[in-house]
Amino acid sequence: MSVTTTTIETTIFKALEQLEAEPDSISREAGFEQLDIDSLDLAELAQIIDEEYGVKIKGADMESLKTVGDVIDYVAARAA
């Protein structure tokens, strides 16, 4: 399966829903604070991304990723 920005976006949106973000609020522009996603949720999201795409998000990188779109772009740039 080829990794596209669309597949990454779908995976991340589903993961955020599992982390109890309001589905109607999830968008590329949405910030994690706005989605009520805390640092523990972000760690879980990073684990899902690692399992799904083999992309490890370091703590320092995670701090600079402020929106859902930032994470999607980060993964897209590093996914095999």
Number of C-alpha atoms within 10 A of each C-alpha: 4 7 12 12 15 11 14 20 20 13 17 22 19 15 17 22 16 13 18 13 19 13 13 8 13 20 14 15 12 15 18 19 11 12 21 13 16 12 13 10 18 18 15 15 20 21 16 17 22 15 11 12 17 14 19 16 21 10 11 8 11 16 11 10 17 14 18 21 17 17 23 22 16 16 25 19 11 12 19 10
